[in-house]
Amino acid sequence: MLPANHPYSPEEVLPPVPLPLPSEEADAIPVSEVLSPPLPNPALAVSLPRLILGCGPFGYGIYAPAEEVRTTMPARIVRAALRAGMTAFDTAPHYHPSEMILGHALAAVRDEYPRESYVLITKAGKYGAKLADHDYAPEVIRASVERSLRRLQTDYLDVVYLHDVEFIADAPPAQGTHLDALADDAGAAKYHLNAHTPLGAGDEAVLAALGALRDLKVQGKIRAIGMAGYPLPTLLRLCRLAQAAGHAVDVVQSYAHQTVLCSTLAPFLPAFEAAGVVQVVNAAPLSMGLLTSHGGPDWHPAKYIPAMYEATREAVVLARECGSSIEDVACAFGYRPLTMGNGANVPVVIGCTDLAQLHATLRAYAEVNGGIGSDATEATKAREIEEAMVKLFQERGVHNVSWRSPAPKDM
């Protein structure tokens, strides 16, 4: 039986967004919350803003119940994001019905924001949470992209990732500190980073799926191709395989790897660039809700690592006792600028379920990056709390530790 979100499965039909959209005080964006222009990346066919709106919250039950997803709130979030200069949107078939919700939202603001004014990023290959729900067959990848084009009401997509490549690739790494992959030859060998040929049928399937995306790029339906996933050594190894095959990957996105808990993305940037990647994207600065007072959704993989989850609960108390919050500390770290060797900024993907969260995100980003209203004294205090939190994670043995993906529950 095919997973519900597979491109060959029956499709839900959603009505357009009712117009006109509400226009209240929360829908306006003050000057202090407008993003500064992105640093140019001449090597990439698209221009990515410093913040990208992650549209996972537009999926049923991912971060919000279905009844909230079916309101005008997603369209209002999209409109406000565009007004703030957050001109890129990240979605996926797996976040059902995010693609359709986003497509209707953008159609509702088309007069104000035509297609060329924003960037659309989606994914292909993952159609459910379990290992069996992943399908990288080239014909399925092509069908998935064609369906995404229809859902997003466009004739081209700016970036398409293969979604969660570690579910298909051979030899995904175990839970642990993956920085040793960069340390020496022994570390590289541990993660098969010196292999110049596929390890098995899984790697070959990823390369074939990349080939399907390349064909769509030649046809003008995709402007850039990429891979998204969690374990950095796996992403790097696959990028090297693609480069060795003569077809380098344009964009790589990882998540929860540039946080106050785990900050391993930055050391990997030079290796990705050496593998031909021209843009890296960072998602989940709050580690998918783990670095919040409520601790994230029930499905969060860190909840299967008791020491890690318990350390974040201790961090909640630490921040509160210092007159702050774990969210503020995590944002201060996660929104700090990260730049690639080619001069491009590493955008941050963030998600919001309502306008209040969007405004809070924009204010926090401005404060961290010296925008209007930022306070140097508060920034110093935040850095001190951050250092104490990192020390806590180090003492608990969970700093810079990556969880296993796929997790045992997803096998």
ABEGO torsion letter per residue (X at the ends): XBBAABAABBBBBBBBBBOBBBBBAAABBBAAABBBBBBBBAABABBBBABBBBAAAABBGAABBAAAAABAAAAAAAAAAAAAGBABBBBBAAAOAAAAAAAAAAAAAAAABBAAABBBBBBBGBAEABAAABBABAAAAAAAAAAAAAAAGBABBABBBBBGAAAABBGBBBBEBAAAAAABAAAAAAAGAABABBABAAAAAAAAAAAAAAAAAAAGABABBBBBBABAAAAAAAAAAAAAAGBBBABBBBBGABBAABBAAAAAAAAAAAAGBABBBBBGAAGGGABBAAGEBAABAAAABAAAAAAAAAAAAAAAAAGBBAAAAAAAAAABBBBBAAGBBBBBBBBBABAAAAAAAAAAAAAAAGBBGBBAAAAAAAAAAAAAAAAAAAAAGABGBBBBOBBAAAX
